[in-house]
Amino acid sequence: MTSFARTQLPRCAIVLGALMLVGAPAPTAAQDDIPRTPTGRPDFNGIWQALGNAHYNIEPHAAAAGLAMQDGPVVPVPATEIVHMGTLASVRPHYGVVDGGAIPYTAEALARRNDNRENWLDRDPEIKCYLPGVPRANYMPFPFQIFQSESHFFIAYEYASAVRNVYLEDPGPPQVDSWMGQSVGHWEGDTFVVVSNGFNDQTWFDRAGNHHSWQMTVTERWMLLDRDHIWYEATIEDPQTFTRPWTISMPLYRDIDPDARLGQFKCVEYVEELMYGHLRRNPIRPID
């Protein structure tokens, strides 16, 4: 090993580890380089997408052979249901998007998160094409489009054709709990702040079993850094699941392709066999 590797690489590892645990400071906006509406508000219109691998696990994580594992002759191996997918079923590494590194679960909620991981194939709502919820919808590996005017703020997601109508005037408490909740937005200077609640307890934050209860409130902060980048933050409060509020943060990127548009990914029909195939008179796959 070279002297550089012996002296500098450990220092680099320490610095990277510190950034993962305490979080790097949020970028600041270049106020003269952001698009604005006729009334001077930041203009978020466009198609956006998160990069990276936080959709596997919002906490820092290493690469792994799969999300579902089973005992092997020596070490655990991918579960039978995914083993033939090879590297396509593996987990990509990521430095995490949780400020502070770890989600502050209560002891009971942490045990449930671990149980979710053990039963990922049966429980992850993404597998069954259920609506993704907030904030998960914003960092799945699918684009979304913002439609903004002076009187409306609407987000359409490619995944499962999910949508959010962000009210600019508070309509009062949500009438029912739902997958995507109720969102109410307001401006704090050039930052668009969205408070969402009225969720059911069925959505996850990622594929790693991170979960919440129906008491969750999500406060999002959307800030244009320049024409093609949004700095996104979401603070989660849920006293039934977490010991304190906690925040995720990440950049979002504009799709600058002039032909960019949302595709249709109405995935409900793609999971009919998974969910209802056993009801066929002659099932095409064995029934456990």
C-alpha positions in Angstrom: 0.0 0.0 0.0 1.3 3.5 -0.9 2.0 6.0 1.8 -0.9 8.1 0.6 -3.3 5.1 1.0 -1.9 4.4 4.5 -2.3 8.0 5.7 -5.1 9.6 3.7 -7.6 6.9 3.1 -8.4 6.4 6.8 -8.9 10.2 7.1 -11.2 10.1 4.1 -13.2 7.3 5.7 -13.5 9.3 8.9 -14.7 12.4 7.1 -17.3 10.4 5.0 -18.5 8.6 8.1 -19.0 12.0 9.9 -20.9 13.4 7.0 -23.2 10.4 7.0 -23.9 10.7 10.7 -24.4 14.5 11.0 -25.4 15.4 7.5 -23.8 17.9 5.2 -25.2 21.4 5.2 -28.0 22.0 2.7 -27.0 23.9 -0.5 -28.2 27.4 -0.9 -30.2 28.7 -3.8 -28.8 30.9 -6.5 -31.6 33.5 -6.3 -30.8 35.0 -9.7 -30.7 31.6 -11.5 -34.1 30.2 -10.7 -37.2 30.4 -13.0 -40.1 32.4 -11.5 -43.8 32.8 -12.2 -45.2 36.1 -13.3 -45.8 37.0 -9.7 -42.2 36.2 -8.7 -42.7 32.8 -7.0 -40.1 30.1 -7.8 -41.4 28.1 -10.7 -41.3 24.3 -10.0 -43.1 23.3 -13.3 -41.4 20.3 -14.9 -40.4 16.7 -14.7 -38.2 15.7 -11.7 -36.6 12.6 -10.3 -34.4 11.6 -7.4 -31.1 9.8 -8.1 -29.3 7.4 -5.9 -30.5 4.3 -4.1 -32.4 5.7 -1.1 -35.5 3.8 -2.4 -33.9 0.6 -1.1 -33.3 2.0 2.3 -33.3 5.6 3.5 -30.7 4.8 6.2 -27.0 4.3 5.2 -26.6 0.7 3.9 -24.1 -1.5 2.1 -24.7 -3.6 -1.0 -26.3 -7.0 -0.3 -27.2 -10.1 -2.3 -31.0 -9.4 -1.9 -33.7 -8.0 0.3 -35.1 -11.5 0.9 -32.7 -14.1 2.1 -32.8 -17.7 3.3 -30.4 -19.9 5.1 -27.7 -21.5 2.9 -25.1 -24.2 3.5 -22.6 -21.7 4.9 -24.0 -18.2 4.7 -27.5 -16.8 3.9 -28.4 -16.9 0.2 -31.2 -15.1 -1.8 -34.7 -16.4 -1.2 -36.0 -19.0 -3.7 -38.5 -16.5 -5.1 -35.7 -14.1 -6.3 -32.6 -16.3 -6.6 -33.0 -16.6 -10.4 -33.0 -12.8 -10.8 -29.3 -12.8 -9.8 -27.9 -9.3 -9.6 -31.2 -7.7 -10.5 -32.5 -8.7 -7.1 -29.5 -7.3 -5.2 -29.4 -4.2 -3.1 -27.4 -1.2 -4.3 -25.4 0.7 -1.6 -26.3 4.2 -0.5 -25.0 6.7 2.0 -28.5 7.4 3.3 -30.8 10.4 3.4 -31.7 10.5 7.1 -30.2 13.4 8.9 -28.1 11.9 11.7 -28.0 8.5 10.0 -30.5 6.4 11.9 -34.3 6.6 12.3 -35.2 7.2 16.0 -37.6 4.3 16.4 -39.2 3.3 19.7 -38.1 -0.1 20.8 -41.5 -1.6 19.7 -41.5 0.1 16.4 -37.9 -1.0 15.7 -38.9 -4.6 16.3 -41.7 -4.3 13.8 -39.3 -2.7 11.3 -37.0 -5.7 11.7 -39.9 -8.1 11.3 -41.0 -6.2 8.1 -37.5 -6.8 6.7 -37.7 -10.5 7.4 -41.1 -10.6 5.5 -40.3 -8.1 2.8 -41.7 -10.2 -0.1 -45.1 -10.5 1.6 -45.4 -7.0 3.1 -43.8 -4.3 0.9 -46.7 -2.3 -0.5 -44.6 -1.5 -3.6 -44.6 -5.1 -4.6 -48.4 -5.1 -4.8 -48.6 -1.7 -6.6 -50.2 0.0 -3.7 -49.9 3.8 -3.7 -46.5 4.8 -2.3 -47.4 7.5 0.2 -45.4 10.6 1.2 -42.5 11.1 1.2 -41.7 7.7 -0.5 -43.3 8.8 -3.8 -40.6 11.5 -4.3 -37.6 9.3 -4.3 -38.8 6.1 -5.9 -36.9 5.2 -9.2 -39.7 6.9 -11.2 -40.1 10.5 -12.4 -42.9 12.8 -11.3 -44.3 16.0 -12.8 -45.2 19.3 -11.0 -48.0 21.4 -12.4 -47.9 24.9 -10.7 -50.0 28.0 -11.2 -50.8 30.9 -9.0 -53.8 29.0 -7.6 -52.8 25.3 -7.8 -49.9 23.0 -7.1 -50.4 19.5 -8.4 -47.9 16.5 -8.5 -48.4 13.5 -10.9 -46.3 10.5 -10.3 -45.4 7.9 -12.9 -45.5 5.0 -10.4 -49.1 3.6 -10.1 -50.4 6.9 -11.5 -50.4 8.4 -8.0 -51.3 12.1 -7.7 -51.3 14.8 -5.1 -53.4 17.9 -5.1 -51.6 20.3 -2.7 -54.2 22.7 -1.4 -53.1 26.3 -1.1 -56.0 27.0 1.2 -56.5 24.8 4.2 -59.7 22.8 3.7 -59.8 21.6 7.3 -58.9 18.2 8.8 -58.8 15.2 6.4 -62.1 13.5 6.1 -60.6 10.0 5.9 -57.2 8.4 6.2 -55.7 7.5 2.8 -52.5 6.2 1.2 -51.4 9.7 -0.1 -52.8 11.7 2.8 -54.0 15.3 2.5 -51.4 18.0 1.6 -51.6 21.8 2.4 -48.9 24.1 1.1 -47.8 27.7 1.8 -44.8 29.8 0.9 -42.1 30.9 3.3 -40.1 33.3 1.2 -38.9 31.2 -1.8 -39.4 27.9 0.0 -42.6 26.0 -0.7 -43.7 24.2 2.6 -46.2 21.4 2.4 -47.8 19.8 5.5 -49.4 16.4 5.0 -51.4 14.2 7.3 -54.4 11.9 7.2 -52.4 8.9 6.2 -53.2 5.3 6.8 -50.6 3.1 8.3 -50.0 0.9 5.3 -47.2 2.7 3.4 -43.5 2.3 3.9 -40.6 4.7 3.5 -38.5 2.3 1.4 -38.0 -1.4 0.6 -36.2 -2.0 4.0 -39.4 -2.2 6.1 -39.2 1.4 7.5 -42.7 2.2 8.5 -45.0 4.7 10.4 -48.5 4.8 12.0 -51.6 6.7 11.1 -50.5 9.5 13.4 -47.7 10.6 11.0 -47.4 14.2 9.9 -44.9 15.0 7.1 -43.6 18.6 6.6 -41.9 19.0 3.3 -39.7 21.9 2.2 -39.1 22.4 -1.6 -36.4 24.9 -2.6 -35.2 25.6 -6.1 -31.4 25.8 -6.1 -31.2 26.7 -9.7 -33.1 26.0 -12.9 -32.6 22.2 -12.8 -32.2 21.3 -9.1 -34.5 21.2 -6.1 -33.3 20.7 -2.6 -35.9 18.6 -0.9 -36.4 18.0 2.8 -39.1 16.1 4.7 -39.5 16.1 8.5 -41.5 13.2 9.9 -43.4 13.4 13.2 -45.1 10.3 14.6 -45.1 9.9 18.4 -46.5 6.4 18.2 -43.5 5.2 16.1 -40.6 7.6 16.7 -39.0 9.1 19.8 -38.6 12.5 18.2 -39.1 14.2 14.8 -36.5 13.4 12.1 -35.7 14.6 8.7 -34.6 13.3 5.3 -33.0 15.5 2.7 -31.8 15.1 -0.9 -31.5 16.8 -4.3 -34.1 16.3 -7.1 -33.1 16.7 -10.7 -35.0 18.1 -13.7 -35.3 16.0 -16.8 -33.9 18.4 -19.4 -34.7 16.1 -22.4 -37.0 18.2 -24.6 -39.0 15.1 -25.3 -39.4 14.2 -21.6 -42.8 13.1 -20.4 -44.3 10.8 -17.9 -45.0 7.3 -19.1 -47.9 5.2 -18.0 -47.0 2.7 -15.3 -50.4 1.5 -14.2 -49.0 -1.5 -12.4 -52.1 -2.9 -10.8 -52.7 -5.3 -13.7 -49.1 -6.5 -13.4 -49.6 -8.0 -10.0 -53.0 -9.6 -10.6 -51.3 -13.0 -11.0 -49.3 -12.5 -7.7 -52.4 -11.5 -5.7 -55.2 -13.5 -7.3 -53.6 -16.2 -9.4 -54.3 -18.8 -6.7 -58.0 -18.3 -7.3 -57.8 -19.7 -10.8 -59.5 -23.0 -11.4 -56.2 -24.3 -12.6 -53.4 -22.2 -11.0 -50.4 -21.8 -13.2 -48.0 -21.8 -10.2 -47.9 -24.1 -7.2 -49.9 -23.1 -4.1 -48.0 -23.2 -0.9 
